[in-house]
Amino acid sequence: MKWKELPQNIKVRMITSFFNRAVSSAVMPFMALFFAQEMNKIWAGMFLIITVVIGFFVNLVGGYISDRFPRKKVLLSTSWLNAFFFLLMTVSLFPVDKMILLFAAAYVGFIITSSLGRPAMHAIIIDSTTPENRKAVYALDYWLVNLSMAIGAALGGLLYLNHQKELFMMLTFTSTTIPVAYAIWLQDKFKDQLQKKHDNVFIDLINNYRIAFRDSAFVKVVAGSTFIFAAEFSLNSYIGIRLAETFKAVNIGNFELVGVRMLSLLNIENMLLVVCFTFIINRCTDRLNKKNALLIGLILYGIGYATVTSANTWYVLILFNLIATLGELVYSPIRNAEQANMIPSDKRGSYSAFSNLSFSGADLVARSTIIIGAFLMPTMMSVYIGFIIMIGTVLVYSGLFARDWTAGKVEGPVGASGRN
């Protein structure tokens, strides 16, 4: 699908998100380090855990709001507030004695407003696509996300230590341009807004998500995605710790490849493969049956991460990390597009917010591997990772394809599901 053929809303979202994510990726990964240095490790850990919990619950509220009110207005409000909180963070860095409490308060404000607006942005993407072009759009978005994060990581590595203020100034500037772009170019064509059914807003919100929880097929996809994502998330948790402790250093000339550097190499390989091969893989999978392509991708993904979990030889790690990433490139656009096709037209914000549970859950499962890994040998951890990916595959496949979604499930721009 060519760029000029994309709907205007998709272009606006991809361009604004690219620049915003590129700059924010240079800053946000260092928040734990920042708070640990300015306060202490215990304070930083507790504070960041609290922000994760706040973000989770606010995200659910954001899903409800994006279905009840015009999505463009929701995005404009939350985007301007994001810019305001980034400005406060930037200002707090200028005094010799940094105003850490102001910075922390502004950071919490940013977590709240970004979590409120995120479901609306996801819903607009679904509103602006059809089953025919959705897979191509998600593939392009996946590519841009990884490219922007790679650029952000490079910016952060080069500038964070000595040019912290300048990075936050850049972030404030980019976040200020986003609501301006939304106001000028974003089109809110969504008309099928969710109607309030209870006088008590809290009861109405709970009832709205009760419908999503009763959607057994969608719940399967979210639960299965949790297990699948957990394997990738474990790369920077259990696998990273194991490599730091047990990887035998390799000398390449004067360069010593130790465990921590091996982990960085695997992450760089992942990003480069995504940037270079997303569209090639997407064109190849267009020729395959969706069900078969999804299974092939998840099998490659499972074999790759199950091996990387316990491998300790550099070329084995690189080879199977390549296999895992190729598998991800195969299955990810299909899973994203088919999951979007399952969502009722009047509950896209709520369902999108509910689907984000898979990322929070995957993060928890990945962190639990650190504890489990203290009792199991690396080879047994490979079996464990392979097992949870297998469970995730069964749940996702059965949720996406076990029933006919074309029978009136999806309305509006989504139309027929387009499943094979």
PyMOL commands that set and color helices and strands:
alter all, ss='L'
color gray80, all
select helices_A, chain A and resi 3-5+8-24+28-38+41-68+71-92+100-127+134-159+164-185+201-214+216-236+238-246+259-285+290-310+314-341+345-355+357-373+378-401
alter helices_A, ss='H'
color red, helices_A
select strands_A, chain A and resi 250-252+255-257
alter strands_A, ss='S'
color yellow, strands_A
deselect
rebuild
show_as cartoon
